[in-house]
């Protein structure tokens, strides 16, 4: 939708890409226990989906399609936060700090997409 495009759009595309990359880097450092393996798979999927759906939103053909994609972005950011909270850092303070930063970023992305929805659902 051309009326939706602005210079900030690319910043959010970059931010969501960076988030997905950081999640992947974090998951590689986790202790290989069954729970972390399974939760790690989930957080990798959901974190990548945030940015992928944002790109789709920017290429949407209608306002309705845009809103639906942004809702998916918000849902996937919330889901990423959930899975990040579940993984076990195993008393590694550096890893726990990285985990908290990612949880915070997932929360911020959720709020950003919520704000976009409020603007466009009017």
N, C-alpha and C positions, 0 to 999 in steps of 0.2 A: 504494500500500500504506500504509494508515494507520499501522501500527506503525513505519514507517521515517521518517515525518515528524518533524522537529524544527526548532528555530529556526535552526540552522546551514544547513539546506537552502536557505533563501532567500539566505544569504550566498554560497553556491556558485553559485546561479543568477545572481546579480548579478556575481560574479567571472568566470564564463564569458562572460556578455554583454559585460562590459567588455573582456575579452581579445579577443573577436571584433571589437569596435569599434576597439580599438587596432591590431589587425592591418590592418584596412581603411585606417586613417589612415596607417599605415606604408607600405603598398603604394602608396598614392597618391603618395608622395614618391620612390619609386624611379625610377632612370633607365630610360627606355623602351627597353630592349634586348630582343631576342627571349626570352632566357633568363628575365629578370625578369618579362616579361609572362606567360609560361607558368607559371613557378613561383609568381608572384603569384596567378594564378587558383586554383592548387591550394591554397595556404595560406589563401586566403579561404574556400574550400569547407570545408576541414578544420577551421579555427578556428570557423566558424559551427556546424559539426556537433557540436562538443563540447557546447556549451550546449543545442542543440536536443535532443540525445539525453539530456542530463541532465534536461531538462523531461519528456521521455517516460518516463524512469526513475521520476520522482516520481509519474507518473500510471499506473504499471504495475499490472496486475491480479494479478500473482503474484510470488513471490520469484524464480522462474526468469526471468521477463520482466525484472525489476529488474536481476538480475545480468547478463543479456545486454546490456541498455542501458548499464550501467556499463562493461562490457568494450568496448563501442563507443566510449564517451567516452574511455576510456584509449587505445584505438587511434588515435582522431582527434587526441588531444593529442600522442601520439608522432609522428604524421604531420605535424602542424603544426610541431613542432620541426624535423623533417627539412627541410621546405620552407623554413622560416625560415633554416636554416643554409645552404641553397643560394643564396638570393637574394644579389645583389651590391650592396653599399653603395657601391662605387666611391670608396673612400678618403675618404668623407664621415664624419668622426669622430662628428658628432652622430647621423647616421643609423645608424652602426655601433653606437653606444651603445644606441640605441632597439632595434636588432635583438637585441643581447645581452640586454636586459631582457625582450623577448618570448620569446626562446629559454629563458631562465630560467623564465618564467611557464609556458610549455608543459611544461617538465620538472617543475615543481611540481604542475601539474594532473595530469600522468601519475602522479606519486607519490600524490596524494590519491585518485585513482580506484583505484589499486592497493591502497591502504589500505582503502578502502570494500569492495573485492572480498574482501579477506582476512577482513574482519569478517562478511560475509554469506554467504560460501561454506562456512562451517563447518557 
